[in-house]
């Protein structure tokens, strides 16, 4: 009579053991876990990959705008005289009325550049709705009713810090004196960063001609950049203020400090 081997007996016992039943709660839990993973993957795509794609497209579109305006300017502007350059005088302020979503300026902030690039250029369009801020070609919006570039008063603009290209992703990295360059068909306006402020979303008087003092008449030419704060939140707003430092007539006449950056946009 042969003896039953221990391994065979163990296999037989495991086969005879009743299998656990799959419960509704267990299935539901697995579905929730799967849904959670999918949501995290979607958020990762939305906040990183999609953001990077949109940033590249916004930068490319703004570079094209800048190059087109520069070429049109050079084709109509007389050659630069050999004698000493004439002082540009007061900045030209465009008097055109722009429709919602219409591009009228380009913003370039070297502090926002990724290392080794000149990629922080963005189109500025009229309005701050999703059609502008979430656009593949724009990304920065102008608050209607605020001043235009170079004007006495408050030229106020907005952009996302995260997602949809993050036109002001690095806004908190500003340092005193950092330049904010604005190009229009009339020329280049150079603003210098001055200070920060953090406010609640309903603090709209930062957009007044004299921020927080709507009762005063403005005498300075300032720029106000607004974005959400902290990252991935709309709990408050981060405000960056700058003051006009200089201007250069002609869209094809960028300040010398950024001439190489501007030239690179046209070679893409």
C-alpha positions as CSV (number, residue, x, y, z in Angstrom):
1,X,0.0,0.0,0.0
2,X,1.6,3.3,-1.1
3,X,1.7,6.3,1.2
4,X,0.2,9.6,0.2
5,X,3.0,12.1,-0.4
6,X,2.7,15.3,1.7
7,X,2.9,17.6,-1.4
8,X,0.0,15.8,-3.1
9,X,-2.1,16.0,0.1
10,X,-1.5,19.7,0.4
11,X,-2.4,20.4,-3.2
12,X,-5.6,18.4,-2.8
13,X,-6.5,20.2,0.4
14,X,-6.0,23.6,-1.3
15,X,-8.1,22.5,-4.2
16,X,-10.9,21.4,-1.9
17,X,-10.8,24.7,0.1
18,X,-13.7,27.0,-0.9
19,X,-12.6,30.0,-2.8
20,X,-13.5,33.4,-1.3
21,X,-16.6,35.0,-2.9
22,X,-16.2,38.3,-4.7
23,X,-18.3,40.9,-2.8
24,X,-20.0,43.9,-4.3
25,X,-18.1,46.1,-1.8
26,X,-14.8,44.6,-3.0
27,X,-15.6,45.2,-6.7
28,X,-16.7,48.8,-5.8
29,X,-13.4,49.4,-4.0
30,X,-11.4,48.2,-6.9
31,X,-13.3,50.5,-9.2
32,X,-12.7,53.4,-6.9
33,X,-9.0,52.7,-6.8
34,X,-8.9,52.4,-10.6
35,X,-10.8,55.7,-10.9
36,X,-8.4,57.4,-8.5
37,X,-5.4,56.3,-10.6
38,X,-7.1,57.5,-13.8
39,X,-7.9,60.9,-12.2
40,X,-4.3,61.3,-11.0
41,X,-3.0,60.4,-14.5
42,X,-5.4,63.0,-16.0
43,X,-4.3,65.7,-13.6
44,X,-0.7,64.9,-14.4
45,X,-1.5,65.2,-18.1
46,X,-3.5,68.4,-17.6
47,X,-1.0,70.1,-15.2
48,X,2.3,69.0,-16.7
49,X,2.3,67.5,-20.1
50,X,-0.6,69.6,-21.6
51,X,0.8,72.6,-19.8
52,X,4.2,72.1,-21.5
53,X,2.6,71.6,-24.9
54,X,0.5,74.8,-24.6
55,X,3.5,76.8,-23.3
56,X,5.5,75.9,-26.4
57,X,2.6,76.7,-28.7
58,X,1.9,80.0,-27.0
59,X,5.6,81.0,-27.1
60,X,5.8,80.0,-30.8
61,X,2.7,82.0,-31.7
62,X,3.9,85.1,-29.8
63,X,7.3,84.8,-31.6
64,X,5.6,84.8,-34.9
65,X,3.5,87.9,-34.0
66,X,6.7,89.7,-32.9
67,X,8.5,88.8,-36.1
68,X,5.6,89.8,-38.3
69,X,5.3,93.2,-36.6
70,X,9.1,93.7,-36.8
71,X,9.3,92.9,-40.5
72,X,6.4,95.3,-41.3
73,X,8.1,98.0,-39.3
74,X,11.4,97.6,-41.0
75,X,9.8,97.7,-44.4
76,X,8.2,101.1,-43.7
77,X,10.8,102.8,-41.4
78,X,13.5,104.9,-43.0
79,X,17.1,103.7,-42.4
80,X,18.6,104.6,-39.1
81,X,20.7,107.8,-39.4
82,X,24.4,107.6,-38.7
83,X,24.4,110.6,-36.4
84,X,23.6,110.3,-32.7
85,X,20.2,108.8,-32.1
86,X,17.4,111.2,-31.2
87,X,15.7,110.8,-27.8
88,X,12.4,108.9,-28.4
89,X,10.3,111.3,-26.3
90,X,7.1,110.3,-24.6
91,X,6.0,106.8,-25.5
92,X,3.4,106.4,-28.2
93,X,0.1,105.1,-26.8
94,X,-2.1,103.2,-29.2
95,X,-5.7,104.6,-29.4
96,X,-7.2,101.6,-31.1
97,X,-10.2,99.9,-29.5
98,X,-9.7,96.1,-29.5
99,X,-12.3,93.5,-29.5
100,X,-12.5,90.6,-27.0
101,X,-9.8,88.1,-27.8
102,X,-7.9,90.3,-30.2
103,X,-4.1,90.3,-29.9
104,X,-2.5,93.7,-29.6
105,X,0.8,93.2,-27.8
106,X,3.5,90.7,-26.9
107,X,5.1,90.2,-23.4
108,X,8.6,89.0,-22.8
109,X,10.0,88.5,-19.3
110,X,13.6,87.1,-19.2
111,X,13.1,86.1,-15.6
112,X,10.5,83.6,-16.7
113,X,12.7,81.9,-19.3
114,X,13.5,78.2,-19.0
115,X,17.3,77.7,-18.6
116,X,19.1,78.3,-21.9
117,X,16.0,79.5,-23.7
118,X,14.2,82.7,-24.6
119,X,10.8,81.0,-24.4
120,X,8.8,83.2,-22.0
121,X,7.3,85.3,-24.8
122,X,3.4,85.5,-24.9
123,X,0.7,87.2,-26.9
124,X,-1.5,89.6,-25.0
125,X,-5.1,89.9,-26.1
126,X,-8.0,92.0,-24.9
127,X,-10.1,90.3,-22.2
128,X,-9.3,87.9,-19.4
129,X,-11.8,85.1,-20.2
130,X,-11.0,81.5,-20.9
131,X,-10.9,82.2,-24.7
132,X,-7.7,84.2,-24.0
133,X,-6.1,82.7,-20.9
134,X,-6.7,79.1,-22.1
135,X,-5.8,79.8,-25.7
136,X,-3.1,77.9,-27.6
137,X,-2.0,81.2,-29.2
138,X,-2.4,83.8,-26.5
139,X,-2.3,83.1,-22.7
140,X,-2.1,86.6,-21.3
141,X,-5.2,88.8,-21.1
142,X,-5.6,92.6,-20.7
143,X,-8.2,93.9,-18.3
144,X,-10.6,96.0,-20.3
145,X,-10.8,99.5,-19.1
146,X,-7.2,99.6,-17.8
147,X,-4.5,101.6,-19.5
148,X,-2.7,100.6,-22.7
149,X,1.1,100.0,-22.9
150,X,3.1,103.1,-22.2
151,X,0.1,105.2,-21.0
152,X,-0.1,107.1,-17.8
153,X,-2.1,104.8,-15.4
154,X,-2.2,101.1,-14.9
155,X,-1.7,98.6,-17.7
156,X,-3.1,95.5,-16.0
157,X,-2.8,92.0,-17.4
158,X,-3.5,88.4,-16.2
159,X,-2.3,84.9,-16.9
160,X,-2.4,81.4,-15.3
161,X,0.4,80.2,-13.0
162,X,-0.2,76.5,-13.7
163,X,-2.0,74.7,-16.6
164,X,-2.9,76.2,-20.0
165,X,0.7,77.3,-20.7
166,X,1.3,79.0,-17.3
167,X,2.1,82.4,-18.7
168,X,3.1,83.7,-15.2
169,X,4.3,80.4,-13.7
170,X,7.4,82.0,-12.3
171,X,5.8,85.3,-11.2
172,X,7.0,84.8,-7.5
173,X,10.6,84.7,-8.7
174,X,10.7,88.4,-9.7
175,X,13.6,90.4,-8.3
176,X,13.8,94.1,-7.9
177,X,14.6,95.8,-11.2
178,X,13.7,92.7,-13.4
179,X,12.6,93.9,-16.8
180,X,9.1,93.3,-18.3
181,X,9.2,94.0,-22.1
182,X,6.0,94.8,-23.9
183,X,6.0,95.0,-27.7
184,X,3.2,96.6,-29.9
185,X,3.2,97.7,-33.5
186,X,4.4,101.1,-32.3
187,X,7.5,99.9,-30.4
188,X,8.9,98.4,-27.2
189,X,8.0,99.4,-23.7
190,X,10.4,98.4,-20.9
191,X,8.9,98.2,-17.4
192,X,11.0,97.5,-14.2
193,X,9.6,95.3,-11.5
194,X,9.1,97.1,-8.1
195,X,7.2,95.0,-5.6
196,X,4.7,92.2,-4.8
197,X,1.3,92.1,-3.1
198,X,-1.0,89.2,-2.1
199,X,-4.8,89.9,-2.1
200,X,-8.1,88.1,-2.1
201,X,-9.8,87.4,-5.4
202,X,-12.3,90.2,-4.8
203,X,-9.7,92.9,-4.3
204,X,-10.4,94.6,-7.7
205,X,-9.0,98.0,-6.8
206,X,-5.5,96.7,-7.7
207,X,-6.7,97.5,-11.2
208,X,-7.4,101.1,-10.5
209,X,-5.2,103.7,-12.3
210,X,-3.5,104.2,-9.0
211,X,-3.8,100.8,-7.3
212,X,-6.0,100.8,-4.2
213,X,-6.7,104.6,-4.7
214,X,-9.3,104.9,-7.4
215,X,-10.0,108.4,-6.1
216,X,-6.6,109.7,-7.3
217,X,-5.4,110.8,-10.7
218,X,-2.5,108.8,-12.0
219,X,0.9,110.3,-12.7
220,X,3.0,107.2,-13.2
221,X,3.0,104.7,-16.1
222,X,2.8,101.3,-14.3
223,X,2.1,97.7,-15.2
224,X,0.3,95.2,-13.0
225,X,0.6,91.5,-13.5
226,X,-2.0,89.3,-11.7
227,X,-2.2,85.5,-11.3
228,X,-3.5,82.9,-8.9
229,X,-1.8,82.0,-5.7
230,X,-0.6,79.6,-4.4
231,X,0.2,77.2,-7.2
232,X,-2.7,74.9,-8.2
233,X,-5.1,77.1,-6.2
234,X,-7.4,80.1,-6.7
235,X,-7.5,81.0,-3.0
236,X,-5.8,84.4,-3.5
237,X,-4.0,86.5,-6.1
238,X,-0.4,87.4,-6.4
239,X,0.2,90.9,-7.8
240,X,3.5,92.1,-9.3
241,X,3.9,95.8,-10.0
242,X,6.3,97.5,-12.4
243,X,7.1,101.1,-13.6
244,X,7.8,102.2,-17.1
245,X,11.6,102.7,-17.4
246,X,12.0,103.4,-21.2
247,X,10.6,102.9,-24.6
248,X,12.0,102.3,-28.1
249,X,10.0,103.4,-31.2
250,X,9.4,100.7,-33.8
251,X,8.3,97.1,-33.5
252,X,11.6,96.1,-35.2
253,X,13.7,98.0,-32.8
254,X,13.9,95.9,-29.6
255,X,16.1,97.1,-26.7
256,X,19.7,96.0,-27.1
257,X,19.5,93.8,-23.9
258,X,17.0,91.4,-25.6
259,X,18.0,91.8,-29.3
260,X,19.4,88.2,-29.4
261,X,16.3,86.8,-27.8
262,X,14.0,88.5,-30.2
263,X,16.1,87.4,-33.2
264,X,15.8,83.8,-32.1
265,X,12.0,84.0,-32.3
266,X,12.2,84.7,-36.0
267,X,14.5,81.7,-36.6
268,X,12.2,79.1,-35.2
